[in-house]
Amino acid sequence: EAAETLREQGALPFAAYVSDPCDGRTQGTPGMLDSLAYRNDGAVVMRRLIRSLPTRQGVLGIASCDKGLPAAMMALAGEKSLPGLIVPGGVTLPARGAEDLAKIQTIGARFAHGLITLDYAAEMSCRSCGSGGGGCHFLGTAATTQVVAEALGMCLPHSALAPSGEPVWFDMARRSALALLRLKAAGFALGDILSPEAVENAMILHAAFGGSTNLLLHLPAVAHAAGLPRPTVDDWIRVNRATPRLVDVLPNGPRAFPTVDVFMAGGVPEVMLHLRRMGLLNLNVLTATGETLGAVLDWWEESERRQAARRVLREAGTDPDLVILSPEAARREGLTSTLVFPTGNLAPQGSVVKATAIDPAVIGEDGVYRFRGRARVFTTEQDAIRAIKGLSQPPVQPGDALVYIGGGPLGTGMEETFQLTSALKYLPWGKHVPLLTDARFSGVSTGACIGHIGPEALAGGPLGRLRDGDLIEIVIDRQALSGQVSLVGTVEGELTPAEAADLLRQRPPHPGLRARPDLPADTRLWAALQAVSGGTWGGCVYDVEAILRTLEAGQAALDSPPR
């Protein structure tokens, strides 16, 4: 549709393809060792393909899923002298009478515990998708990245979360092609759209939607590609404390509507209307329309498109104001800000937890999650999932703290551990087992799952010094948006803070801690390059100047005569 529209307008379209690996297919397999590293590869290849056309005058990036869409955004941001737009691939529709695409991925753990039959598992697996295209129908990484792309101004308004393959999605492709030509005619490029203020708007929308923790990796990478300052953990904390969650969507709840309902309720611009009234948005930033964000929101508020979408949703039996809530309604419904960034002696550089996704049954009346329990330490995701399923002894039990170490970039390429988080969510006792890891999570992960713990274990982080039976204390305040995760004892007894700090300094790393023996050489190279470029909290990017400085210093040390 987009290419035909360009051709009709006298332009010459040229298509370049960069495929997207499916994280749903690779969960819990060696394929996950390439997942995050692939994002950088995809961005590099796409940029090279763009530059391979000497007469290029603009670029449309059409992408849907967890790595392809961030890669496309990084590629376009890196070619900021060109006009460009992102066309989100939209979302799949939920199927009637079927499990959602998050729950269906837990059939292995539920079957192992006798909670479902083999026939039920087979039937649900075949029925979980209501349509064939687009990202998953929950607010995971794919859907959150679509929201962030629109919030950055890289998409047309009301583009994110469109039902993929439906007429409204094809219409978006046509209108995006026309918008690209208008940007070219007006002399606007992506460098005029991407700015520090646009990045802040994206962070604000991420908080208001309650988006995936993986955007803590992807948004800094887009900012870096555009030559902008990367948001820091302090920036994320500041934004999340100032911005209320206004969207009720899978997996956050409380009602947990599918993402297509969020689109029909008004999507990103509808949420922005509430945020504008609160004075949170930067309204003077330029958008893909060639107009400022303030002008776009003026149009949206009175538009027939807005009225029609919300009317269709209401006629289908869903109140759009229960999907996208005003700040006052959100408070009444108990919606709280999503992300908390715990520190403590096990996470001196920080960590992240999706606090809204912790089961309310284990939250105190004061809004605080408290846990004290013994560590069960695993050095592979496979060993951990076997213990959760009860296939190894001793099995994980309620009250244990599940600790998975060595899952960061140096160990696994920072694999996504959805097999663990989803199993814990859908087992009746899973809410009583927190997870601590230096790996990352799927955007649909729920529970007291604390990830991105830094430094990672293989970089000398204290998480890698834990042993079975160590006493772990976790405190997460969902109101104050603060948290602590600390070692407070061993099998021999409790420790003072000073004693715990001394033990973590002096104790050797866990004897089983090592990089995966099958970690591909390409991923090892990626891990080393991103480590000197700011690491996970810097977006796992390639900072060429930092890499060159490190190589030059290393070469100089090698060339210097021995003393």
N, C-alpha and C positions, 0 to 999 in steps of 0.2 A: 504493500500500500504506500509506504513512504517513498520507495524508489519510483513507483509509477507517478506519484504526485510530483516529484522533482522533474521527471521526464516531461510531464505535461506542461511544466512551467519553463521548459527550455533548458534545464540543467542536465548534466550528464552524471547519473549516479554510478558509483562503483562500490561493490560490496566486498568486504573483507570479513573473514570468519575466525573467531577464537572460541573454541568450545569451553564448556563449563563442567567440571566434574560434579557428580551428585554426592553430596555428603550423606544423604540417606542411604545410599548404596554402600558407602565405604565405612560407615560407623562400625567400630569394633574390629576392623580388619587392617591389614598393612596398607591398604589404599589411603587410609587417613594420614599416613606419614607424609604424603605429598600435598595434602589439602591446602593448608594455609600458604605454604611456599608457592603453590601454583598461582595464587593471586598475583604475586609479583611477576611471575613469568608471563601470565596473561596480559598484564599491563604493558610489559616490555614489548611483547609481540605485537599488540595492537598499535602501540606508538610507532613501531618500525613499519607496520603496514600503512599507517597514515602518512608517514614521511616518505614512503616509497612512491607516492603520487606527486610529482613535481608541480602539477597545476591544481592541487587541492585548494578549495576555497571554503570548506566547512565540513563538519562531521556530525553524524547522528550515531549515538551509541545505543543499541537495542540489546538489553540484557535483563535477566530475571533473577538469577539465583545467587547463592551465598558467596561465591568467589568471582563469578563472571561479572556481576554488576559492580562490586567495588573495583575490579580490575578495569572495567570500562570507564568508570569515573576517574580513576587515577590516570588512565591514558589520556582522556580528554583534558583533565586538569594540567597535565604535562605539556599539552599543545595549546596553551592558553592564548596564543596569538591568533588562533582561528575562532570563528563563531562555531558554537557547538551546542547540542542538546542531548540529554539522555531520554530515551523512550523506555520506561519501565515495562518489563514483560508481564506485569499484572500478577494476579493470584488465581489459583485453581479454586473451583467451587466445592463446598463441602457436600458429601454424598448423603442422601436420605437413608436413615436406618443403618448407619455405619459409624465406626469409631473415627475420631479425628486423626489427622496425620501425625500427631504427637503420640497419642495413646497407642496407635497401631504398632509403633516401633518397640513396644514393651512386651510383645506376645511371648518372647522367649522366656523372660523372667516369670511372667504370670503362668505360663504353661509348666515351668519347672516346679512351681509351688502348687500346682493342681488347681489354680484359680480359673482356668479355661480349658476347653477340650481342643484336641487337634482339629476337629471339624470346624469349630468356631474360629480358630486362628486362621484356617485356610479361607473361610468365607469372608471374614473381615478384611483380610489382606487383599482380596480381589475387589472389595467394594469401597475402599477408603477414599478414592479420588472421584469427585463428582464431574470433573472435566479434565482434559488432557494436558493443558498448558499452564504456564505461570508458576510462581512460587507457592510454597505450602500455604494453607488457609489459616495459619496462625501467625502471630507477630513474632516470627523468628528472625533470623539474620536477613533472609531475602526480603521479607516485607519491610523490616526496619530500614534496610538500606534504600528501598524505594522511597520511604518517607523522608529520609535524610537527603536524598538526591533532590527531591522537590523543595525541601526546606532550604537547601543551598542556592536555589534559583536555577538549577540545571535542567529542570523539567517544566513543561507547561503546568499551570495550576490545575488541580484535580486530576493528576495523572497517576499518582501512586495508588496501588492496591486495586486497580481496575480489574474487572473479571476478564481474564485472558481469553482471547478467541471470540469474545462477544462483539457486537457492532460498535459499542462505545470504545472498545480497545482499538479497533481498526480506524475509527474516526480520530482517535488520539494520534495515531501514526501519521495520518494525512495532515492533521493540523500542526504536528511537530515539524514536518517537512516544510510547510509554508512558513512557520516561525523561523526556521533556519535561514530561509531566503530573506526574510524581513531583517533579521539580525545582520546579515551580510550587507544588505542595501543600506542599513543605517550606520554601518561601520562599527558595530559592537562585536567584541570577541569575548571568549570565556574569561580572559583576564579582567574584563570590566564587571563580570558577574561574581567571580570568586574573590572574596575579601575576608579579613578577620571578622567583620560584622556578620557576613553570611555564614561563616563557620559557627559563630556563636548562636545564630538563629537555628542552625541545624542541631546543636547541642540542646537548645531549649525544646525543640520539637521532639527530640529523642526522649527527653525527660517527660514531656507531657503525654507521649504515647506509652511510656514504660517499655522502651525498646530493648533489643538484644544487647547483651554485654559484648558481643563481638564487634560492635561499632566503636568500642574503645580502641580497637585495632585499626578499623577501616577509616574512620573519619580523620584521625591524625595522618594516615597515609595519603588521603586525598589532599589534605592541607599541605603536606610536604611536597607532593607532586606539583602543586600550584605555586610553590615558593613562599608559602605563608607559615607563620608560627604554628607549631603543633600544639593542640590543647594538652595541658598537663593534668595530672590527677587532681591538683588543687582547683583547676578550672572546672572539671567535672563535678567535684564536690560543691563548689559554689553554685553552679547552675542547678544541680539537683535539689539543693536546699531552697532555692528561690522559686522553683517551678513546680506547680502541682500536677499530679497525674490526672488527666481529664478523659482518658479513653478506656472503655471497658471492652477488652478484646482477649481472645485466647492468647497465651495461657494465663493471663494475670487475673481476670475476673474483676468483680465478683460473679457477674453473669456469663462472662467469657463468650462474647459474640465472635463469629468468624470475621476475617479481614474484609471480605466483600461487603459486609454490613457496615463497616467503618467507611468504606468508599461511598456507599449509598447514603450514609448519614452526613456526607460532606467532606470526608477525608481531611487532608492536610489544611486546606484553606478554612474549613469550618473550625478546626482546632485553633488556627491562627486568629480567628475573630475573637475568641475568648482571651487569647494571650495578648492581643493588641489592647483590649479593654483593660488588661492588668498592667499595661505599660512595659511589657517584657521584651518586645521585638524591636529589632533595628529595621525601621520601615523605609529607609532611604536607599536600601540596597537595590541593585538592578536585578531583574529576573529574565528568564528566557523569553518572555513576551516582549522585551525591549522597554517595559515599563517598570517603575519602582514597585516594591512589595506593597507599599501603602495604596497605590493606585489599583493594584490587582485585587486587594482585599475590599476596596470600595466597590469594584465591579462585582466581585463574588457575592457580597452581602445582598445585592439587589438582583442577582442574575436569575433568569428562568431556569438555567441548568441546576442551580442549587435547589430551587423549589421543586423541580421535577424529580430529582434524585431522592430527596427526602420524602416526597409524596409516595413514590413507588415503594420505598421501604416501609412506610407507615401502612400502606394498603396491604403489604405482605404480612402484617401483624407485629412489626417491631417499631417501637417508638424511637426515632433517631436521637432524641434527647436523653435516652438511656444508654446509647452507644457512645456518643460524644457529649460529655456533661459540662455544664457550667462549673466554675470553681465552687459555688455554693452547693450545687447538687452533688459534686464529687465529695465534698466534706460530709454531707449527709449520708452518702452511700459508703463512707469509710475508705475511699480510695486514698492511698498514701503514695508518696514519692517512691520510685522504684529502686534506685541503686544506693547501696551503702558501701563504703570503702574502708573495711576494717584494717587496722594496723595491729601491733602487738609484737611479742618477741619471736613469733613464728612468721610474721609478715612485715619486717622492718621497712620495706619499700612500698608496702601496700598490697591490697587485694581487692576483690569486688564480689558482692553478693546481691542477687536480685531479691531484695528483702520482701517485696510484695508477694513473692511466690512461695514464701514459707507458709506452711499449713497453719491456719489460724488457731488450730487446736493446741499448738505448742507455743503460742504467743501469750505472754502474761497480760493481765488487764491493763497494765501500764504501757502496753505496746512494745515490750522488750522481749526478745528471745534470749533465753539463758540455757546454757548446756554445760555440764561437767561430765566427762566420761573418758573411758580408756581408749587409747588409739589402737586401731588395727591398720598396720602399715603394709602397703602393697607397692611393688615396683613395676607392675604391668597392669594395664586395664583388664586384660584377660583373666589374671589371677583374682582381681577384685570382683569381677562379675561372676566368676565361679563361686566365690565365697558368698556373694549375695544370693545366688541361686541355691545355695546349700550343697553344692557339688564338691566342696573341699572342706577339710576340717582344720580348725573349728569354723563354722559358718559365721557370717556377720549376723549380729543380734541387735535387737533394740537396746539403745543406750551406748552402743559402740560409736566411736568417731572413725569414720572411714577415711584413711589418709592415702592418697595416691601420689607418689613422688616420682620424679624423673619424666614427667609428662610435658615439660616446657620445650622451647625450641631446640635446645641442645640434645634433648633426649629422644623426642619423637617428632620434632617439627611442630610442636605445640598442638597435639591432636585434640580433637573435640571429643569429650567424654560423655556423650548423650546416653550411651548404653548404661552408664552408672546412674546418672541423675533420673532418667526416665524409669528405670527399674525401681528405684527408691520411691518415686512418686506413686506408682501404681501397685506397690505392695502395701498391705494394710499397716504394717509396722514401719514402713520406710520413713515416715515423718519424724521418727525418733532416732534417726541416724544422719548426722551431718556429714558432709564431704569436704575435705580440705585437699587442694591440689594446686600444683603449678601449671597444670594444663588449662584449657579453656572449655567453655560449655557451648552447647547448641543454644540458639536464641530462645528455644521453647523450654529450656530446662527450668525446673522448679525445685523447691525445697531449700533447706539450709545448706546450699552448695556454694562454697567459698573458693573461687578460682583466681587465676592470674597472680598467685602468691609470689611475691618477689623479695629477694632474688630467687630464681629457680634453683632447685636442689642441686643440679649439676654445675651451677655457677657458684656453689658454696653457700647457698641459702640454708637457714636453720631448719627449714622443713625437712631437708634431707638427713637430719641427725636424729629424727624421731625413731622410736622403737615400739614394738608391741607392748602394751600395758602402760605407756606413758599417760599421764593424766592431762587432758585437754580442757581448757575453759574457753567458751565462746559467749560473748555478749553482743547482741545486735539491737540497737535502739531504733525502731522504725519511725519514731517521732522526731528525735534529734538527728537522725541520719548519721549515727556514729557507731563504731564497733571495735571490738578487740578480739583477737584470737591468739591464745598464749599457751605455752607449756607451763603447768603449775605443779607438776609432780611426776614421780616415777613409780614403778612397782614397789619401791622401798619406802615411799611416803611423799608427803607434800613438800614443796620447795618454796622458799621466799623468792621474790622477784630477782634478787641479786644471785641467789643460788641457781635459779633457772637460767639466768643469763650466762653465768660461768659454765654451767653444764653444756649449753648450746655452743659455747666457744671451744670447749675442750674436747667434747665427745667427737669421735671420728664419724664420717658419713656412714649411713646404713650400708651394711656389707653387700646388699643386693643392688645398690644404686649404680646404674650404668646406662649409657645410651643404648637404645635398641640395636642389637647386632645387625638387623636388616634395615637400619636407617639408610636410605639411598644417599649416594655421594652428592647428588644435586641438592638434597635437603640439608645435608651437613654443611655444604657451602653456603646455602641461604642462611642457616642458623648462625654461622660465624659472621657473615656480612651484616646481618641485622643486629647482632649483639654489639658491634662497634658503632652502630648507627642510631642508638637510642633504645634498643631492645623492645620488649613488648609494650611498655608504656609509651614508647615513641612510635608505635604503629608497625613494627617489624618491617621497616623500609630499608632501602639502600641509600644511605647518605654518602654520595660519592666523595665529597671532600673529607669526611671523617674516615672513610675506608682508605683513601690515598694517604692521609697522614699516618694512619696505623701501619700501612705497608711500608711507607718510607722509613718510619721509625724502626720497624722490624728489620728492614734491609740494612739500615745503618748499624744496628746492633750486631747483625750477622757479619758485616764487613769489618767491624772494629777488631783490632788484634786482641787476642786473649791476654788477660793480665797474668 
